[in-house]
Amino acid sequence: MDYRERIFSQEGASFPGKTYVEAVLEPAFNEAKHHLLKPMMAINKAHLIMLREQELITDGEAKEIARALCGIEMEELRRATYTGQFEDLFFQVESRLLELAPDVAGNLHLARSRNDMGITIYRMVLREKLLVTIASALYLKEQLLLFAQEHAETVMIGYTHTQQAQPTTMAHYMMAAADLLSRDIKRLIQAYQTCNRSPMGAAALTTSGFGISRERMRELLGFDELVENSYDAVCGADYLGEVATAVQLAAIDLGRTVQDMLLWCTQEFGALKVASPYVQISSIMPQKRNPVSFEHMRSLLSSSAGNATTVLTMMHNTPFGDIVDTEDDMQPYAWKSMAVLEQMYRLMACVVGTMDVNKDVLLERAKASFATVTELADTLVRTDRLSFRKSHHIVSRVVKEAMSAELAANQISLELVNRAAVEVIGRELSITEEELRLALDPVHFVMIRKLPGGPNPQEINRMITERRAVLGQESAWVAKKQQAIAVGMNRLDQMIAEWSVG
């Protein structure tokens, strides 16, 4: 037996080969029956309604096909296993329809193809998953705004290059995280708008010679627009690439905040305490209270970004045509990426919404920190009309001498400041003891930084109010889209059910 015959003896000489089933067809079938069956049936129903309205089939044919559609047992299909009798789920459903309506069910495929059907199905699945993900992102945004409001006056040190930089507030940090999340939400909404466009009517590639209505299919299936060019409709994959890009960046963005939270939970930082439902203990060390919820978020967000990257990588260097690379094999990575991101949004909301902040530790650390000395340099500009660079040199010398003497920032004396000034500009300063103390006060530092976007509590509360208004609009948008899709799908079911008994 030569090598070809050995392979045929193991794999079979006709479709489908054993390894092909194991590696490709069976996994794709299992994904399809769980994710694609519902939109596939919705397309069947919408197409039937459109064909009848366009008078491409008779009323009797439409009713017979409607009865066949209603006769499909959805749960039976979801429990089915891949046998190789049919290439995929589409052909299994079509075969069942032909059994139920043998004379006319074949007309349901008039002026359509698996090409436009497949891409439409993928878009319908993605749009629903996107809306769920966006809704969870909005829930997290709500929790971040509530947390920021509670901590508008919680003074802490802000860091640059991992080093103590300037006093700020916990709310200022969280509002930055909320604004970053807001941009991710905008990108996800834009991805939804690109995705929610109907390819139906493109057929295999060039539309059809039958007088179908692409616009009616768009309307029945709840799409906002058409993918007008029929070649683009079945060959373009950027709708999925845009989703993957938005999800990838969102996962990366949230991961950066998670990394900070995890660091702030250490005893050395002592800033945050994660609530009991989200920590785990050690099997050997009785004192351990591990904030593993943040650790899981960090790693799972990386997996979300990784799956999104896989989508983009699989698209790379593929032909601009109808190819399986951008279909069955690639879609599940987008679903997994979104599913993980959606879960992490909800988990982050729960953890942030229940964690405690050690306000006293953060304030005392800020008082002792040299993070306040930017304001001392600013104050010398005001009191002594120095250039900022001269003032900067004086304060830099003050800090070096204070650190050499092992003094904290709030232990800097007026004598030390004047001594540094004499060395730099040859004279003492006119700053008073009271002005010095105020310049080194982290609370004062925060209060006077009330320019737009600064950490001043009133400015923070202004931003929170504005962000809440936008949050309300975004939440209403999601609810409207979800309701429109649900109403449209229910209308399809109702119309076909009525036809089936007519």
C-alpha positions in Angstrom: 0.0 0.0 0.0 1.5 3.3 -1.0 1.4 6.4 1.1 -1.7 7.8 -0.6 -3.6 4.7 0.0 -2.5 4.6 3.7 -4.0 8.1 4.2 -7.2 7.2 2.4 -7.5 4.0 4.5 -7.2 6.1 7.7 -9.2 9.2 6.6 -11.7 7.8 4.2 -11.8 8.3 0.4 -14.8 10.6 0.3 -15.9 13.8 2.0 -15.3 14.5 4.9 -11.8 13.3 5.8 -11.5 12.2 9.5 -8.8 14.8 10.4 -10.7 17.5 8.5 -13.7 16.7 10.6 -11.7 16.7 13.8 -9.7 19.9 13.1 -12.2 22.1 11.2 -15.7 20.9 10.5 -16.8 19.6 13.9 -15.5 22.6 15.9 -17.1 25.0 13.4 -20.4 23.1 13.6 -20.3 23.3 17.4 -19.7 27.0 17.3 -22.4 27.5 14.7 -25.2 25.6 16.6 -24.6 27.7 19.7 -23.9 31.1 18.1 -25.2 31.2 14.5 -28.4 29.1 14.5 -30.7 31.9 15.8 -29.6 34.6 13.3 -29.7 32.0 10.5 -33.3 31.2 11.2 -34.1 35.0 11.4 -32.6 35.4 7.9 -34.7 32.5 6.6 -37.8 34.2 8.0 -36.9 37.6 6.7 -36.0 36.3 3.3 -39.3 34.4 3.0 -41.3 37.6 3.9 -39.4 39.6 1.4 -39.8 37.0 -1.4 -43.5 36.9 -0.9 -43.8 40.7 -0.8 -41.8 40.9 -4.0 -44.2 38.3 -5.5 -41.3 36.0 -6.3 -43.2 33.1 -4.6 -46.9 32.5 -4.3 -49.0 32.9 -1.1 -49.4 29.2 -0.9 -45.7 28.5 -1.2 -44.9 31.2 1.4 -47.3 29.5 3.9 -45.9 26.1 3.2 -42.3 27.3 3.8 -43.5 29.1 6.9 -44.9 25.9 8.3 -41.6 24.2 7.6 -39.6 26.9 9.3 -41.9 26.6 12.4 -41.4 22.9 12.3 -37.6 23.2 12.8 -36.8 22.0 16.3 -34.1 24.5 17.5 -33.2 22.6 20.6 -32.8 19.4 18.7 -30.3 21.2 16.4 -28.4 22.6 19.4 -28.0 19.1 20.8 -26.9 17.7 17.4 -23.4 16.3 16.9 -21.5 16.6 13.7 -21.8 13.4 11.7 -20.4 14.4 8.3 -23.7 13.8 6.6 -23.9 17.5 5.9 -21.1 19.9 5.3 -22.2 22.4 7.9 -25.2 23.7 9.8 -26.6 25.5 6.9 -27.0 22.4 4.8 -28.4 20.5 7.8 -31.1 23.1 8.3 -31.8 23.2 4.5 -32.1 19.5 4.4 -34.7 19.5 7.2 -36.7 22.2 5.5 -36.8 20.1 2.3 -38.1 17.2 4.3 -40.9 19.4 5.8 -41.7 21.1 2.5 -40.2 19.0 -0.3 -41.8 20.7 -3.2 -41.2 24.4 -2.4 -38.6 24.8 0.4 -35.8 25.0 -2.3 -37.3 28.4 -3.3 -36.2 29.9 0.0 -32.7 30.0 -1.4 -33.8 32.1 -4.3 -31.5 35.1 -5.0 -29.3 34.4 -2.0 -26.1 32.6 -1.2 -24.2 31.2 1.8 -21.9 34.1 1.1 -24.2 37.0 1.9 -26.1 34.9 4.5 -22.9 34.0 6.3 -21.6 37.5 6.6 -25.0 38.7 7.7 -25.1 36.1 10.4 -21.7 37.1 11.6 -22.7 40.7 11.8 -25.9 39.9 13.6 -24.0 37.9 16.2 -21.3 40.6 16.6 -23.8 43.4 17.0 -25.5 41.7 19.9 -22.3 40.8 21.6 -21.1 44.4 21.1 -24.2 45.8 22.8 -23.7 43.5 25.8 -20.1 44.6 26.0 -20.9 48.2 25.8 -23.6 47.9 28.4 -21.1 46.4 30.8 -18.5 49.1 30.0 -21.2 51.7 30.9 -21.8 49.9 34.2 -18.1 50.2 35.0 -18.2 53.8 34.0 -21.0 54.4 36.4 -19.1 52.8 39.3 -16.0 54.8 38.5 -18.0 58.1 38.6 -19.5 57.1 41.9 -16.1 56.2 43.3 -14.6 59.5 42.1 -17.5 61.4 43.7 -16.8 59.7 47.0 -13.1 60.5 46.8 -13.1 64.0 45.4 -11.1 65.2 48.4 -9.0 62.1 49.0 -5.5 63.6 48.5 -2.8 61.3 47.4 0.5 61.4 45.5 0.5 61.2 41.7 3.3 59.4 40.0 5.3 59.9 36.8 8.0 57.5 35.6 6.9 55.4 38.7 8.3 58.2 41.0 6.4 60.6 43.3 5.5 63.6 41.2 2.7 65.9 42.5 -0.2 65.7 44.9 -3.6 64.9 43.3 -6.7 63.1 44.4 -8.0 59.6 44.0 -10.9 61.1 42.2 -8.6 62.8 39.7 -7.0 59.5 38.9 -10.3 57.7 38.6 -11.8 60.4 36.4 -8.8 59.9 34.1 -9.6 56.1 34.0 -13.3 57.0 33.4 -12.4 59.3 30.5 -10.1 56.6 29.0 -13.0 54.1 29.3 -15.3 56.7 27.7 -13.1 56.8 24.6 -13.1 53.0 24.5 -16.9 53.1 24.6 -16.9 55.5 21.7 -14.7 53.2 19.7 -17.0 50.2 20.5 -20.0 52.2 19.5 -18.4 53.2 16.2 -17.5 49.5 15.7 -21.1 48.6 16.2 -22.2 51.2 13.7 -19.8 49.8 11.1 -20.9 46.3 11.9 -24.7 46.9 11.9 -25.0 47.1 8.1 -26.7 44.5 5.9 -25.0 42.5 3.2 -28.1 40.6 2.3 -29.0 40.7 -1.4 -25.3 40.6 -2.4 -25.9 36.8 -3.0 -22.6 35.1 -4.1 -20.9 38.3 -5.2 -22.9 40.3 -7.8 -26.5 40.5 -6.4 -29.2 38.7 -8.5 -31.3 38.9 -11.6 -34.4 38.4 -9.5 -36.2 41.5 -8.3 -35.5 41.1 -4.6 -35.5 44.1 -2.1 -32.2 44.5 -0.3 -33.7 47.5 1.5 -36.5 45.4 2.9 -34.1 42.7 4.1 -32.1 45.5 5.9 -35.3 46.7 7.6 -36.6 43.2 8.6 -33.3 42.2 10.1 -32.9 45.5 12.1 -29.8 46.8 10.3 -29.2 50.6 10.2 -27.7 50.7 6.6 -26.8 48.5 3.7 -23.3 47.5 2.7 -24.1 48.9 -0.7 -21.4 47.4 -3.0 -22.2 43.7 -3.3 -18.5 42.7 -3.7 -17.7 44.6 -0.5 -20.7 43.1 1.2 -19.3 39.5 1.0 -15.5 40.2 0.9 -14.9 43.1 3.3 -13.7 41.9 6.7 -12.9 45.3 8.2 -16.1 45.3 10.1 -14.6 42.5 12.2 -11.2 44.1 12.2 -12.7 47.3 13.6 -14.4 45.3 16.4 -11.1 43.5 17.2 -9.1 46.8 17.2 -11.6 48.5 19.5 -11.7 45.4 21.9 -7.9 45.1 21.8 -7.3 48.7 22.8 -10.1 48.6 25.4 -8.5 45.5 27.1 -5.1 47.1 27.0 -6.4 50.4 28.5 -8.3 48.7 31.3 -5.2 46.5 32.1 -3.1 49.5 32.8 -5.5 50.7 35.5 -5.7 47.2 36.9 -2.0 47.1 37.2 -2.0 50.3 39.3 -4.8 48.9 41.5 -2.9 45.7 42.2 0.2 47.7 43.2 -1.8 50.0 45.5 -3.1 46.9 47.3 0.4 46.0 48.6 1.2 46.6 52.2 4.0 48.9 51.1 1.5 51.2 49.3 -1.3 50.5 51.8 -3.7 52.5 49.7 -6.5 50.0 48.8 -8.2 47.1 50.5 -10.2 44.8 48.2 -13.5 43.6 49.7 -13.7 40.0 51.0 -15.7 38.5 48.0 -12.8 39.4 45.7 -9.8 38.1 47.7 -8.4 34.7 48.4 -6.3 33.2 51.2 -3.1 31.3 51.4 -3.0 27.6 52.2 0.1 28.0 54.4 0.4 31.7 55.4 -2.4 32.7 57.8 -1.9 36.5 57.3 -2.4 36.5 53.5 -5.2 38.3 51.9 -4.5 38.1 48.2 -6.3 40.6 45.8 -6.4 37.9 43.2 -9.4 39.4 41.5 -7.1 42.1 40.1 -4.5 39.5 39.1 -7.1 37.5 37.2 -8.3 40.7 35.5 -4.7 41.5 34.5 -4.1 38.1 32.9 -7.5 37.7 31.3 -7.4 41.2 29.8 -4.2 40.2 28.2 -5.9 37.1 26.8 -8.7 39.4 25.4 -6.1 41.6 23.7 -4.4 38.4 22.4 -7.5 37.0 20.9 -8.2 40.3 19.2 -4.7 40.3 17.9 -5.3 36.9 16.5 -8.3 38.2 14.5 -6.1 40.9 12.9 -3.3 38.5 12.3 -5.6 36.1 10.5 -6.9 38.9 8.3 -3.3 39.9 7.3 -2.3 39.2 3.7 -5.5 37.4 2.8 -7.1 38.0 -0.6 -9.8 40.6 -0.9 -12.5 38.0 -1.7 -14.9 35.5 -0.2 -12.6 33.2 1.8 -12.9 31.1 4.9 -9.9 32.8 6.6 -12.2 35.7 7.5 -15.2 33.6 8.3 -15.7 30.4 10.4 -12.1 30.1 11.7 -11.7 33.8 12.7 -15.1 34.7 14.2 -14.8 32.7 17.5 -11.6 34.6 18.4 -13.6 37.9 18.3 -16.4 36.4 20.3 -13.9 35.1 23.0 -12.1 38.5 23.1 -15.4 40.4 23.6 -16.7 37.9 26.1 -13.7 38.2 28.4 -13.6 42.0 28.1 -17.3 42.2 29.0 -16.8 40.0 32.1 -13.8 42.0 33.1 -15.8 45.2 32.9 -18.4 43.8 35.3 -15.7 42.3 37.6 -13.8 45.6 37.8 -17.0 47.5 38.5 -17.7 45.2 41.5 -14.2 45.3 42.9 -13.9 49.1 42.6 -17.4 49.7 43.9 -16.7 47.7 47.1 -13.0 48.4 47.9 -11.9 50.6 50.7 -9.4 53.5 50.4 -6.9 54.3 53.3 -7.4 58.1 53.1 -5.2 58.8 56.2 -2.2 56.9 54.9 -2.5 58.6 51.5 -2.7 62.1 53.0 0.1 61.6 55.5 2.3 60.2 52.7 1.6 63.3 50.6 2.4 65.7 53.5 5.8 64.1 54.0 6.5 63.8 50.2 8.6 66.2 48.2 5.8 66.0 45.6 4.6 69.3 46.9 7.7 71.3 46.0 6.5 72.3 42.6 4.1 74.6 44.4 7.0 76.0 46.5 8.8 76.9 43.2 5.6 78.5 41.9 5.2 80.4 45.2 8.7 81.9 45.0 7.8 83.2 41.5 4.8 85.0 43.0 6.5 86.3 46.2 9.9 87.2 44.9 9.2 87.8 41.2 11.9 85.3 40.2 11.9 83.5 36.9 10.6 80.0 37.2 14.0 78.5 36.3 15.8 80.4 39.1 13.0 79.4 41.5 13.4 75.8 40.3 17.2 75.9 41.1 16.6 77.2 44.6 14.0 74.5 45.4 16.1 71.8 43.9 18.9 72.8 46.3 16.4 72.8 49.2 15.3 69.3 48.4 18.9 68.0 48.2 19.8 69.5 51.5 16.6 68.3 53.2 17.1 64.7 51.9 20.7 64.8 53.1 19.5 65.8 56.5 16.8 63.1 56.4 14.0 65.7 56.6 10.5 65.2 55.2 9.0 67.9 53.0 6.8 69.2 55.8 9.9 69.7 58.0 11.6 72.1 55.6 12.3 75.3 57.5 12.3 78.9 56.2 16.0 79.1 57.3 16.8 76.2 54.9 15.0 77.9 52.0 16.8 81.2 52.6 20.1 79.5 52.8 19.6 77.9 49.5 18.4 81.2 48.0 21.6 83.0 49.1 23.6 80.3 47.4 21.7 80.6 44.1 20.7 84.3 43.8 22.8 85.9 46.6 20.0 87.1 48.8 17.3 85.8 51.1 13.7 85.6 50.0 10.6 87.6 51.0 8.4 84.4 51.5 6.9 84.2 55.0 6.7 81.2 57.3 3.0 81.0 56.7 3.4 81.1 52.9 6.1 78.4 53.1 3.8 76.1 55.1 0.9 76.7 52.6 3.2 76.0 49.7 4.2 72.6 51.1 0.6 71.6 52.0 -0.7 68.9 49.6 -4.3 69.9 50.2 -3.6 73.5 49.2 -1.7 72.2 46.2 -4.9 70.4 45.0 -7.3 73.2 45.9 -5.6 75.8 43.8 -5.3 73.6 40.7 -8.8 74.4 39.5 -8.1 74.9 35.8 -10.2 72.7 33.5 -9.3 69.1 34.2 -7.4 69.8 37.4 -7.8 67.9 40.7 -9.7 70.7 42.6 -12.8 69.0 44.1 -15.2 71.5 42.5 -13.6 70.9 39.1 -13.8 67.2 39.6 -17.5 67.4 40.5 -18.2 69.5 37.4 -16.6 66.8 35.3 -18.5 64.1 37.0 -21.8 65.9 36.3 -20.9 66.2 32.6 -19.8 62.6 32.3 -23.0 61.4 34.0 -25.1 63.2 31.4 -23.1 61.5 28.6 -23.5 58.2 30.4 -27.2 58.6 30.4 -27.2 59.2 26.7 -25.0 56.2 26.0 -27.2 54.0 28.2 -30.3 55.1 26.4 -28.6 54.5 23.0 -27.8 50.9 24.0 -31.3 50.2 25.4 -32.8 51.6 22.2 -30.6 49.4 19.9 -31.3 46.3 22.0 -35.0 47.0 22.0 -35.1 47.6 18.3 -33.4 44.3 17.5 -35.6 42.4 19.9 -38.8 44.0 18.5 -37.6 43.2 15.0 -36.8 39.5 15.7 -40.2 39.1 17.5 -42.0 40.6 14.6 -40.4 38.1 12.3 -41.4 35.2 14.5 -44.9 36.6 14.8 -45.4 37.0 11.0 -44.1 33.6 10.2 -46.2 32.0 12.9 -49.3 33.7 11.5 -48.5 32.5 8.0 -47.9 28.9 9.2 -51.5 28.6 10.4 -53.0 30.6 7.6 
